Amino acid sequence: MKVINLQFILSSILLLFASNFVMAQRTSIALGTEDWPPFSYEDKVNNKTSGLSTEIINATFKRMGISIEENNVYPWARAQQNLYTGELDAIYTASINDERLKYSYFPSEPIITSKWVLFIRKSEKDTLSFKGLTDLKQKSIGLIRGYNYPSKFKEYISDNAFILESALETTNIAMLIKGRFNYMPAVLETTLYFAKNTPELKKMDTFNNLYYFPTPLATTDFYLMFSKKTVKKAFVEKFSKTLIAFKKTDEYQKLLVKYF
């Protein structure tokens, strides 16, 4: 004879009720991102934020019945601070680190997965190499302030190399081309997009003057991260499930073809 655990049943009902209550209460969300094409960027022609990550997130929230009350482009460090203080409900496209976990909830499902690679000037491909981290010893490295770089790479260069920081990726790329530092770690697709499409970088013929090493620093998952000050964990879990379902659709496949 089976014994019915009334306490377990009641707890399950209460959790389900709480989850539904959270979903019922929230009908809109305030987002932020950075200028990080092709994943996110300001579409000035249509006066909106666009990009692959943006379209994936928009489609997921639409399926959840959540309206996006704002979605603006900021320098990354500012977007992150606005999330920590609760001025924004969620920002993207972010990788996970210990600091962010203190202030944010991360879904179980990433928005995208991409590779970090090391860029140099093409004119230095015969004098600079990268087969391992020791090749970076006593070299100068250009970073973006507030970025979450692969941990082993960041630890090594912090102790063994010279670091220069910028606020924006386009600034960092221009500084590399001008020879202000030796190496630049970056996500492959974003850097190539900037090189091809940014007027200042096009004038410098950046795309044809860049070289990246085929050995990646890391492959990283990037997420929409939610502020613990304004968003409940149940809502984040619902977003994860909806995103997983969206990735199985033809609409999602069409977005990948559109941007890549």
C-alpha positions as CSV (number, residue, x, y, z in Angstrom):
1,M,0.0,0.0,0.0
2,K,1.4,3.4,-1.1
3,V,1.6,6.2,1.5
4,I,0.6,9.6,0.2
5,N,3.1,12.2,1.3
6,L,0.7,15.2,1.9
7,Q,3.5,17.5,2.8
8,F,5.3,16.8,-0.5
9,I,2.1,17.3,-2.4
10,L,1.4,20.6,-0.7
11,S,4.9,21.8,-1.2
12,S,4.7,21.0,-4.9
13,I,1.4,22.9,-5.2
14,L,2.8,25.9,-3.5
15,L,5.9,26.0,-5.7
16,L,3.8,25.7,-8.8
17,F,1.5,28.5,-7.5
18,A,4.5,30.7,-6.7
19,S,6.0,30.1,-10.2
20,N,2.7,31.0,-11.9
21,F,2.3,34.0,-9.6
22,V,5.7,35.3,-10.7
23,M,4.9,34.8,-14.3
24,A,1.5,36.5,-13.9
25,Q,3.0,39.5,-12.2
26,R,5.6,40.3,-14.8
27,T,4.4,41.5,-18.2
28,S,7.4,43.5,-19.3
29,I,11.2,43.7,-19.0
30,A,13.9,46.3,-19.3
31,L,17.0,45.2,-21.2
32,G,20.4,46.5,-22.0
33,T,23.3,45.4,-24.2
34,E,26.5,46.7,-25.8
35,D,27.6,47.4,-29.4
36,W,28.8,43.9,-30.2
37,P,27.8,42.9,-33.7
38,P,26.6,40.7,-35.2
39,F,25.1,39.7,-31.8
40,S,23.9,43.2,-30.7
41,Y,24.1,46.7,-32.1
42,E,22.2,49.9,-32.6
43,D,20.3,49.9,-35.9
44,K,20.3,53.7,-36.5
45,V,18.3,53.4,-39.7
46,N,15.3,51.8,-38.0
47,N,16.0,53.4,-34.5
48,K,16.2,50.1,-32.6
49,T,18.6,47.6,-31.1
50,S,19.2,44.6,-33.4
51,G,21.5,41.7,-33.9
52,L,21.4,37.9,-33.6
53,S,21.2,37.8,-29.8
54,T,18.6,40.5,-29.8
55,E,16.4,38.7,-32.3
56,I,16.7,35.4,-30.4
57,I,15.8,37.2,-27.1
58,N,12.9,39.1,-28.7
59,A,11.4,35.9,-30.1
60,T,11.8,34.1,-26.8
61,F,10.0,36.8,-24.8
62,K,7.3,37.1,-27.4
63,R,6.6,33.4,-26.8
64,M,6.4,34.1,-23.1
65,G,4.0,37.0,-23.6
66,I,6.5,39.5,-22.2
67,S,6.9,42.9,-23.8
68,I,10.3,44.7,-23.9
69,E,9.8,48.1,-22.4
70,E,13.3,49.2,-23.4
71,N,16.5,47.8,-24.9
72,N,19.4,50.3,-25.2
73,V,23.1,50.0,-26.1
74,Y,25.6,51.0,-23.5
75,P,29.4,50.6,-22.9
76,W,29.6,47.1,-21.3
77,A,30.8,48.2,-17.9
78,R,27.9,50.7,-17.6
79,A,25.3,48.1,-18.7
80,Q,26.7,45.7,-16.1
81,Q,26.6,48.2,-13.3
82,N,23.0,49.2,-14.2
83,L,22.1,45.5,-13.9
84,Y,23.8,45.1,-10.5
85,T,21.9,48.1,-9.2
86,G,18.5,47.0,-10.6
87,E,18.2,49.8,-13.2
88,L,18.0,47.1,-15.8
89,D,16.3,43.7,-15.5
90,A,18.6,41.8,-17.8
91,I,21.6,42.4,-20.1
92,Y,23.4,40.4,-22.8
93,T,25.5,38.9,-24.3
94,A,27.4,37.7,-21.1
95,S,29.6,34.9,-20.0
96,I,29.5,33.5,-16.5
97,N,32.0,34.5,-13.7
98,D,31.9,34.6,-9.9
99,E,31.3,38.4,-9.6
100,R,28.3,38.2,-12.0
101,L,26.9,35.3,-10.1
102,K,26.7,37.4,-7.0
103,Y,24.3,39.8,-8.6
104,S,22.7,37.9,-11.4
105,Y,20.8,34.8,-12.4
106,F,21.9,32.9,-15.5
107,P,19.6,30.7,-17.5
108,S,20.6,27.1,-18.1
109,E,20.5,27.7,-21.9
110,P,23.0,30.2,-23.6
111,I,21.9,32.6,-26.3
112,I,25.0,31.8,-28.4
113,T,28.3,29.9,-28.2
114,S,31.4,31.4,-29.8
115,K,35.2,31.2,-29.8
116,W,37.8,33.6,-28.3
117,V,40.8,34.0,-30.5
118,L,44.0,36.1,-30.5
119,F,44.4,38.9,-33.1
120,I,47.5,40.6,-34.2
121,R,48.5,42.8,-37.1
122,K,49.0,40.8,-40.3
123,S,52.4,42.5,-40.8
124,E,53.6,40.8,-37.6
125,K,52.5,37.3,-38.3
126,D,56.2,36.3,-39.0
127,T,57.5,37.8,-35.7
128,L,54.7,37.1,-33.3
129,S,53.4,33.6,-32.5
130,F,50.8,31.8,-30.4
131,K,51.2,28.2,-29.6
132,G,50.6,28.6,-25.9
133,L,50.3,31.2,-23.1
134,T,54.1,31.4,-22.7
135,D,54.3,33.2,-26.1
136,L,52.6,36.1,-24.4
137,K,55.2,36.7,-21.7
138,Q,56.4,40.3,-21.6
139,K,54.1,41.2,-24.5
140,S,51.4,43.9,-24.5
141,I,47.8,42.9,-24.6
142,G,44.7,45.1,-25.4
143,L,41.6,44.4,-23.4
144,I,38.1,45.8,-23.0
145,R,37.2,47.1,-19.5
146,G,34.7,44.9,-17.7
147,Y,34.9,42.0,-20.1
148,N,35.0,38.4,-18.8
149,Y,38.0,36.9,-20.6
150,P,38.9,33.1,-20.4
151,S,40.1,32.6,-16.9
152,K,43.5,30.9,-17.5
153,F,44.4,33.4,-20.2
154,K,43.5,36.4,-17.9
155,E,45.4,34.9,-15.0
156,Y,48.5,34.4,-17.1
157,I,48.6,37.8,-18.7
158,S,47.9,39.5,-15.4
159,D,51.1,38.1,-14.0
160,N,53.3,38.0,-17.1
161,A,52.2,40.6,-19.7
162,F,51.5,44.3,-20.0
163,I,47.7,45.2,-20.2
164,L,46.1,48.2,-21.8
165,E,42.4,48.7,-21.4
166,S,39.8,50.4,-23.6
167,A,36.0,51.0,-23.2
168,L,35.0,50.0,-26.7
169,E,35.9,47.1,-29.1
170,T,36.3,49.5,-32.1
171,T,38.8,51.6,-30.1
172,N,40.7,48.4,-29.2
173,I,40.8,47.2,-32.8
174,A,42.1,50.6,-34.0
175,M,44.8,50.6,-31.4
176,L,45.9,47.2,-32.4
177,I,46.2,48.3,-36.1
178,K,48.1,51.4,-35.0
179,G,50.6,49.1,-33.1
180,R,49.8,50.3,-29.6
181,F,50.0,46.7,-28.3
182,N,50.9,43.3,-29.7
183,Y,47.9,41.0,-29.1
184,M,44.1,41.4,-28.8
185,P,41.8,38.7,-27.5
186,A,38.3,38.9,-29.0
187,V,35.3,36.9,-30.2
188,L,36.0,36.1,-33.8
189,E,32.7,37.0,-35.4
190,T,32.4,40.4,-33.7
191,T,35.9,41.6,-34.6
192,L,35.5,40.6,-38.2
193,Y,32.1,42.3,-38.4
194,F,33.6,45.6,-36.9
195,A,36.5,45.4,-39.3
196,K,34.2,45.1,-42.3
197,N,31.5,47.6,-41.3
198,T,32.9,50.4,-39.1
199,P,33.7,53.5,-41.2
200,E,36.8,54.4,-39.2
201,L,38.2,50.8,-39.4
202,K,37.3,50.5,-43.1
203,K,39.5,53.6,-43.8
204,M,42.4,51.8,-42.1
205,D,41.7,48.7,-44.3
206,T,41.5,46.9,-41.0
207,F,39.9,43.7,-42.3
208,N,42.9,43.1,-44.6
209,N,45.4,44.1,-41.9
210,L,44.2,41.7,-39.2
211,Y,45.4,38.2,-38.6
212,Y,44.1,35.7,-36.0
213,F,45.7,32.5,-34.7
214,P,43.6,29.4,-35.5
215,T,44.1,27.9,-32.0
216,P,41.3,29.4,-29.9
217,L,41.8,30.6,-26.4
218,A,38.4,29.1,-25.4
219,T,34.9,28.3,-26.6
220,T,32.4,30.2,-24.4
221,D,28.7,30.2,-23.9
222,F,27.1,33.7,-23.8
223,Y,23.8,34.4,-21.9
224,L,21.1,36.8,-21.1
225,M,21.8,37.5,-17.4
226,F,19.1,38.7,-15.1
227,S,19.3,41.1,-12.1
228,K,18.6,39.4,-8.7
229,K,17.2,42.7,-7.5
230,T,14.3,42.8,-10.0
231,V,13.8,39.3,-11.4
232,K,12.7,36.0,-9.7
233,K,14.5,32.8,-10.4
234,A,11.3,31.1,-11.5
235,F,11.1,33.7,-14.3
236,V,14.6,32.9,-15.4
237,E,13.8,29.2,-15.5
238,K,10.8,29.8,-17.6
239,F,13.0,31.9,-20.0
240,S,15.4,28.9,-20.3
241,K,12.7,26.4,-21.2
242,T,11.1,28.8,-23.7
243,L,14.6,29.5,-25.3
244,I,15.3,25.8,-25.6
245,A,11.9,25.3,-27.4
246,F,12.6,28.2,-29.7
247,K,15.9,26.8,-30.8
248,K,14.1,23.8,-32.2
249,T,12.1,26.0,-34.6
250,D,12.6,26.9,-38.3
251,E,12.5,30.6,-37.2
252,Y,15.7,30.1,-35.2
253,Q,17.5,28.4,-38.1
254,K,16.6,31.3,-40.4
255,L,18.1,33.7,-37.9
256,L,21.4,31.8,-38.0
257,V,21.4,31.8,-41.8
258,K,20.6,35.6,-41.7
259,Y,23.6,36.5,-39.6
260,F,26.2,33.8,-40.6
